[in-house]
Amino acid sequence: MSVIINDSALAEVWKAIEAEVRRSEALHPNYPADTLRRTAITVEEALEALTEMAKRVQVLQQVALGVTRISAKDTYSMDHLKIELIQTAAMCVKHLRAINAEEERA
């Protein structure tokens, strides 16, 4: 899929999403045909992103309360959050493409 995006930051995000779609298709070539299973996969990815966000919020709360300080490990959480969000976006793209293909066949 080729998309022209004039915003350089958004273009980088889209490249990462496209790469994740390709990686996912190579790892799991038999993407489910039914919407329920596709939705479950998409939701699972979104829950992983939400879990990373919750971890980050917990760390920020601890910092605000003076219980801990942000460390290199906590910074890594943001990188992992980005990965989870890209994976979620990729599953959304795959799911939408599958829905579009179903509609075209109908």
N, CA, C and O atoms as a DFTB+ gen file, in Angstrom:
424 C
 N C O
     1  1       0.840      -1.165       0.000
     2  2       0.000       0.000       0.000
     3  2       0.882       1.223       0.000
     4  3       1.828       1.317       0.782
     5  1       0.580       2.144      -0.860
     6  2       1.395       3.339      -0.996
     7  2       0.541       4.568      -0.740
     8  3      -0.497       4.760      -1.372
     9  1       0.982       5.384       0.179
    10  2       0.244       6.576       0.560
    11  2       1.209       7.742       0.555
    12  3       2.338       7.618       1.030
    13  1       0.775       8.883       0.020
    14  2       1.596      10.091       0.045
    15  2       1.107      10.952       1.199
    16  3      -0.066      11.322       1.259
    17  1       2.022      11.270       2.120
    18  2       1.701      12.076       3.287
    19  2       2.677      13.241       3.335
    20  3       3.891      13.045       3.287
    21  1       2.145      14.448       3.428
    22  2       2.986      15.645       3.410
    23  2       3.555      16.014       4.780
    24  3       4.467      16.837       4.861
    25  1       3.046      15.433       5.836
    26  2       3.545      15.676       7.190
    27  2       4.638      14.638       7.476
    28  3       4.358      13.440       7.511
    29  1       5.872      15.091       7.679
    30  2       6.988      14.139       7.813
    31  2       6.845      13.242       9.042
    32  3       7.190      12.062       8.979
    33  1       6.348      13.772      10.150
    34  2       6.175      12.946      11.351
    35  2       5.111      11.877      11.113
    36  3       5.289      10.720      11.494
    37  1       4.020      12.264      10.489
    38  2       2.963      11.306      10.192
    39  2       3.431      10.283       9.159
    40  3       3.061       9.111       9.227
    41  1       4.245      10.731       8.203
    42  2       4.782       9.806       7.202
    43  2       5.633       8.731       7.864
    44  3       5.573       7.567       7.466
    45  1       6.427       9.101       8.869
    46  2       7.250       8.116       9.592
    47  2       6.368       7.120      10.338
    48  3       6.651       5.922      10.350
    49  1       5.306       7.611      10.954
    50  2       4.387       6.727      11.668
    51  2       3.739       5.763      10.682
    52  3       3.645       4.564      10.947
    53  1       3.294       6.290       9.545
    54  2       2.634       5.433       8.552
    55  2       3.597       4.369       8.013
    56  3       3.198       3.227       7.785
    57  1       4.862       4.745       7.811
    58  2       5.857       3.760       7.358
    59  2       5.994       2.630       8.369
    60  3       6.092       1.460       8.001
    61  1       6.000       2.993       9.642
    62  2       6.111       1.980      10.694
    63  2       4.877       1.070      10.702
    64  3       4.996      -0.140      10.898
    65  1       3.712       1.644      10.491
    66  2       2.476       0.852      10.449
    67  2       2.502      -0.086       9.248
    68  3       2.176      -1.266       9.377
    69  1       2.888       0.428       8.080
    70  2       2.977      -0.417       6.884
    71  2       3.953      -1.572       7.098
    72  3       3.674      -2.708       6.714
    73  1       5.096      -1.275       7.711
    74  2       6.094      -2.317       7.969
    75  2       5.524      -3.368       8.921
    76  3       5.769      -4.562       8.748
    77  1       4.770      -2.931       9.918
    78  2       4.172      -3.877      10.866
    79  2       3.099      -4.726      10.189
    80  3       2.964      -5.909      10.500
    81  1       2.340      -4.140       9.272
    82  2       1.341      -4.923       8.520
    83  2       2.055      -6.016       7.727
    84  3       1.633      -7.172       7.740
    85  1       3.138      -5.648       7.035
    86  2       3.895      -6.645       6.252
    87  2       4.484      -7.721       7.151
    88  3       4.433      -8.905       6.816
    89  1       5.041      -7.324       8.286
    90  2       5.626      -8.281       9.228
    91  2       4.551      -9.243       9.742
    92  3       4.766     -10.453       9.821
    93  1       3.409      -8.686      10.083
    94  2       2.302      -9.498      10.589
    95  2       1.807     -10.482       9.533
    96  3       1.517     -11.640       9.834
    97  1       1.714     -10.007       8.294
    98  2       1.256     -10.889       7.207
    99  2       2.254     -12.021       6.963
   100  3       1.858     -13.142       6.644
   101  1       3.540     -11.730       7.111
   102  2       4.549     -12.776       6.926
   103  2       4.513     -13.794       8.071
   104  3       4.648     -14.996       7.845
   105  1       4.330     -13.302       9.301
   106  2       4.290     -14.201      10.462
   107  2       2.989     -14.998      10.547
   108  3       2.983     -16.155      10.966
   109  1       1.893     -14.364      10.144
   110  2       0.566     -14.980      10.265
   111  2      -0.179     -14.855       8.928
   112  3      -1.087     -14.033       8.801
   113  1       0.194     -15.654       7.951
   114  2      -0.417     -15.511       6.623
   115  2      -1.909     -15.882       6.578
   116  3      -2.623     -15.470       5.664
   117  1      -2.369     -16.648       7.550
   118  2      -3.773     -17.066       7.567
   119  2      -4.594     -16.164       8.481
   120  3      -5.084     -16.601       9.522
   121  1      -4.740     -14.897       8.080
   122  2      -5.523     -13.939       8.858
   123  2      -6.970     -14.430       8.896
   124  3      -7.506     -14.833       7.864
   125  1      -7.613     -14.404      10.070
   126  2      -8.965     -14.969      10.180
   127  2      -9.962     -14.367       9.181
   128  3      -9.926     -13.175       8.875
   129  1     -10.831     -15.216       8.696
   130  2     -11.845     -14.779       7.739
   131  2     -13.039     -14.144       8.444
   132  3     -13.782     -13.373       7.836
   133  1     -13.226     -14.462       9.718
   134  2     -14.427     -13.939      10.387
   135  2     -14.115     -12.694      11.218
   136  3     -13.037     -12.552      11.796
   137  1     -15.086     -11.819      11.252
   138  2     -14.923     -10.535      11.930
   139  2     -14.675     -10.689      13.419
   140  3     -13.908      -9.914      13.991
   141  1     -15.294     -11.656      14.058
   142  2     -15.126     -11.836      15.498
   143  2     -13.667     -12.119      15.856
   144  3     -13.131     -11.505      16.779
   145  1     -13.029     -13.028      15.148
   146  2     -11.619     -13.342      15.436
   147  2     -10.706     -12.167      15.098
   148  3      -9.761     -11.878      15.832
   149  1     -10.990     -11.492      13.988
   150  2     -10.185     -10.308      13.640
   151  2     -10.322      -9.232      14.713
   152  3      -9.341      -8.590      15.087
   153  1     -11.542      -9.040      15.202
   154  2     -11.764      -8.048      16.253
   155  2     -11.028      -8.442      17.523
   156  3     -10.456      -7.584      18.195
   157  1     -11.033      -9.718      17.861
   158  2     -10.332     -10.189      19.058
   159  2      -8.834      -9.890      18.955
   160  3      -8.214      -9.483      19.938
   161  1      -8.260     -10.088      17.788
   162  2      -6.827      -9.805      17.582
   163  2      -6.565      -8.309      17.753
   164  3      -5.612      -7.912      18.423
   165  1      -7.413      -7.486      17.145
   166  2      -7.254      -6.032      17.228
   167  2      -7.388      -5.553      18.673
   168  3      -6.593      -4.735      19.136
   169  1      -8.394      -6.065      19.382
   170  2      -8.612      -5.677      20.779
   171  2      -7.439      -6.125      21.654
   172  3      -7.024      -5.400      22.557
   173  1      -6.909      -7.312      21.386
   174  2      -5.771      -7.801      22.159
   175  2      -4.580      -6.856      22.021
   176  3      -3.893      -6.570      23.002
   177  1      -4.339      -6.378      20.814
   178  2      -3.244      -5.420      20.607
   179  2      -3.529      -4.103      21.329
   180  3      -2.631      -3.514      21.931
   181  1      -4.770      -3.648      21.267
   182  2      -5.134      -2.405      21.953
   183  2      -4.981      -2.554      23.469
   184  3      -4.556      -1.616      24.144
   185  1      -5.320      -3.711      23.996
   186  2      -5.161      -3.951      25.438
   187  2      -3.694      -3.948      25.846
   188  3      -3.350      -3.487      26.935
   189  1      -2.824      -4.464      24.971
   190  2      -1.390      -4.414      25.269
   191  2      -0.908      -2.965      25.325
   192  3      -0.098      -2.613      26.183
   193  1      -1.397      -2.131      24.421
   194  2      -1.044      -0.704      24.445
   195  2      -1.586      -0.050      25.711
   196  3      -0.890       0.737      26.354
   197  1      -2.814      -0.371      26.066
   198  2      -3.422       0.182      27.273
   199  2      -2.642      -0.231      28.521
   200  3      -2.472       0.567      29.443
   201  1      -2.175      -1.467      28.548
   202  2      -1.372      -1.944      29.679
   203  2      -0.090      -1.127      29.804
   204  3       0.311      -0.758      30.907
   205  1       0.550      -0.844      28.671
   206  2       1.763      -0.020      28.702
   207  2       1.453       1.395      29.189
   208  3       2.229       1.973      29.950
   209  1       0.327       1.951      28.755
   210  2      -0.058       3.288      29.218
   211  2      -0.304       3.283      30.723
   212  3       0.098       4.210      31.426
   213  1      -0.962       2.243      31.211
   214  2      -1.251       2.145      32.647
   215  2       0.045       2.073      33.452
   216  3       0.149       2.689      34.512
   217  1       1.028       1.328      32.958
   218  2       2.320       1.254      33.641
   219  2       2.951       2.639      33.726
   220  3       3.499       3.025      34.759
   221  1       2.867       3.375      32.627
   222  2       3.460       4.717      32.580
   223  2       2.759       5.644      33.566
   224  3       3.413       6.415      34.269
   225  1       1.445       5.572      33.618
   226  2       0.681       6.408      34.552
   227  2       1.061       6.070      35.982
   228  3       1.206       6.964      36.816
   229  1       1.222       4.786      36.271
   230  2       1.597       4.364      37.619
   231  2       2.962       4.945      38.001
   232  3       3.141       5.417      39.124
   233  1       3.907       4.913      37.087
   234  2       5.233       5.475      37.360
   235  2       5.121       6.976      37.602
   236  3       5.737       7.500      38.530
   237  1       4.340       7.674      36.776
   238  2       4.200       9.122      36.938
   239  2       3.520       9.464      38.259
   240  3       3.859      10.466      38.888
   241  1       2.567       8.645      38.681
   242  2       1.923       8.862      39.978
   243  2       2.934       8.687      41.108
   244  3       2.951       9.467      42.060
   245  1       3.770       7.665      40.999
   246  2       4.783       7.432      42.026
   247  2       5.781       8.578      42.093
   248  3       6.222       8.963      43.176
   249  1       6.137       9.121      40.933
   250  2       7.053      10.261      40.886
   251  2       6.389      11.467      41.549
   252  3       7.021      12.176      42.332
   253  1       5.113      11.696      41.233
   254  2       4.388      12.829      41.804
   255  2       4.298      12.724      43.328
   256  3       4.332      13.731      44.035
   257  1       4.182      11.493      43.818
   258  2       4.103      11.271      45.265
   259  2       5.480      11.212      45.921
   260  3       5.585      11.108      47.144
   261  1       6.529      11.279      45.111
   262  2       7.885      11.236      45.637
   263  2       8.335       9.846      46.052
   264  3       9.315       9.699      46.783
   265  1       7.620       8.823      45.588
   266  2       7.948       7.451      45.952
   267  2       9.121       6.923      45.134
   268  3       9.900       6.106      45.625
   269  1       9.253       7.379      43.894
   270  2      10.302       6.876      43.011
   271  2      10.710       7.978      42.042
   272  3      10.089       9.040      41.984
   273  1      11.755       7.706      41.290
   274  2      12.184       8.607      40.231
   275  2      12.140       7.842      38.915
   276  3      12.263       6.617      38.895
   277  1      11.964       8.576      37.808
   278  2      11.921       7.939      36.497
   279  2      13.321       7.466      36.137
   280  3      14.286       8.225      36.230
   281  1      13.424       6.211      35.727
   282  2      14.718       5.618      35.382
   283  2      14.757       5.300      33.894
   284  3      13.785       5.529      33.175
   285  1      15.882       4.773      33.440
   286  2      16.027       4.368      32.044
   287  2      14.995       3.292      31.696
   288  3      14.490       3.255      30.574
   289  1      14.686       2.426      32.650
   290  2      13.694       1.375      32.429
   291  2      12.325       1.981      32.100
   292  3      11.608       1.477      31.236
   293  1      11.969       3.072      32.802
   294  2      10.680       3.719      32.568
   295  2      10.640       4.391      31.196
   296  3       9.589       4.424      30.556
   297  1      11.759       4.920      30.746
   298  2      11.832       5.515      29.416
   299  2      11.586       4.444      28.355
   300  3      10.936       4.702      27.342
   301  1      12.111       3.236      28.594
   302  2      11.885       2.128      27.681
   303  2      10.395       1.846      27.525
   304  3       9.957       1.438      26.449
   305  1       9.619       2.054      28.567
   306  2       8.172       1.834      28.499
   307  2       7.542       2.663      27.383
   308  3       6.622       2.206      26.704
   309  1       8.041       3.879      27.199
   310  2       7.488       4.715      26.129
   311  2       7.818       4.118      24.761
   312  3       6.992       4.158      23.849
   313  1       9.002       3.573      24.621
   314  2       9.344       2.906      23.366
   315  2       8.437       1.700      23.148
   316  3       7.961       1.456      22.039
   317  1       8.208       0.954      24.217
   318  2       7.337      -0.215      24.101
   319  2       5.899       0.213      23.821
   320  3       5.188      -0.469      23.083
   321  1       5.462       1.327      24.398
   322  2       4.126       1.845      24.114
   323  2       3.999       2.182      22.631
   324  3       2.982       1.872      22.011
   325  1       5.016       2.808      22.065
   326  2       4.990       3.128      20.629
   327  2       4.843       1.854      19.803
   328  3       4.058       1.809      18.856
   329  1       5.597       0.826      20.163
   330  2       5.519      -0.449      19.441
   331  2       4.116      -1.021      19.519
   332  3       3.560      -1.464      18.514
   333  1       3.539      -1.011      20.727
   334  2       2.184      -1.553      20.897
   335  2       1.154      -0.745      20.121
   336  3       0.227      -1.317      19.548
   337  1       1.301       0.568      20.094
   338  2       0.362       1.407      19.336
   339  2       0.489       1.162      17.832
   340  3      -0.512       1.149      17.115
   341  1       1.717       0.969      17.360
   342  2       1.914       0.661      15.934
   343  2       1.307      -0.694      15.606
   344  3       0.675      -0.855      14.562
   345  1       1.494      -1.667      16.487
   346  2       0.895      -2.985      16.252
   347  2      -0.627      -2.899      16.253
   348  3      -1.288      -3.561      15.453
   349  1      -1.185      -2.088      17.146
   350  2      -2.641      -1.901      17.180
   351  2      -3.117      -1.257      15.881
   352  3      -4.100      -1.702      15.289
   353  1      -2.432      -0.226      15.445
   354  2      -2.810       0.449      14.201
   355  2      -2.717      -0.499      13.012
   356  3      -3.570      -0.477      12.125
   357  1      -1.685      -1.327      12.998
   358  2      -1.522      -2.293      11.904
   359  2      -2.681      -3.286      11.874
   360  3      -3.187      -3.622      10.804
   361  1      -3.099      -3.753      13.049
   362  2      -4.233      -4.694      13.094
   363  2      -5.521      -4.001      12.662
   364  3      -6.381      -4.625      12.039
   365  1      -5.661      -2.718      12.988
   366  2      -6.822      -1.949      12.518
   367  2      -6.813      -1.863      10.996
   368  3      -7.849      -2.040      10.355
   369  1      -5.650      -1.593      10.422
   370  2      -5.528      -1.514       8.961
   371  2      -5.880      -2.860       8.330
   372  3      -6.651      -2.920       7.372
   373  1      -5.309      -3.943       8.873
   374  2      -5.607      -5.271       8.321
   375  2      -7.099      -5.588       8.424
   376  3      -7.697      -6.125       7.492
   377  1      -7.683      -5.254       9.553
   378  2      -9.105      -5.538       9.759
   379  2      -9.963      -4.733       8.781
   380  3     -10.895      -5.270       8.183
   381  1      -9.651      -3.465       8.623
   382  2     -10.404      -2.622       7.680
   383  2     -10.237      -3.106       6.246
   384  3     -11.195      -3.101       5.473
   385  1      -9.030      -3.524       5.887
   386  2      -8.831      -4.063       4.537
   387  2      -9.663      -5.319       4.325
   388  3     -10.237      -5.507       3.253
   389  1      -9.733      -6.181       5.335
   390  2     -10.530      -7.406       5.223
   391  2     -12.020      -7.077       5.080
   392  3     -12.725      -7.703       4.289
   393  1     -12.487      -6.104       5.840
   394  2     -13.896      -5.690       5.732
   395  2     -14.175      -5.136       4.335
   396  3     -15.192      -5.463       3.724
   397  1     -13.273      -4.302       3.838
   398  2     -13.446      -3.750       2.484
   399  2     -13.475      -4.847       1.439
   400  3     -14.278      -4.791       0.507
   401  1     -12.618      -5.840       1.576
   402  2     -12.572      -6.943       0.624
   403  2     -13.886      -7.742       0.675
   404  3     -14.399      -8.170      -0.359
   405  1     -14.414      -7.932       1.877
   406  2     -15.706      -8.627       2.018
   407  2     -16.816      -7.861       1.325
   408  3     -17.653      -8.440       0.633
   409  1     -16.810      -6.550       1.521
   410  2     -17.848      -5.708       0.906
   411  2     -17.761      -5.741      -0.615
   412  3     -18.782      -5.743      -1.302
   413  1     -16.534      -5.766      -1.136
   414  2     -16.357      -5.831      -2.590
   415  2     -16.831      -7.145      -3.170
   416  3     -17.357      -7.187      -4.282
   417  1     -16.642      -8.241      -2.403
   418  2     -17.100      -9.559      -2.871
   419  2     -18.617      -9.707      -2.799
   420  3     -19.209     -10.483      -3.549
   421  1     -19.241      -8.959      -1.894
   422  2     -20.703      -9.108      -1.701
   423  2     -21.513      -8.480      -2.811
   424  3     -22.743      -8.528      -2.782
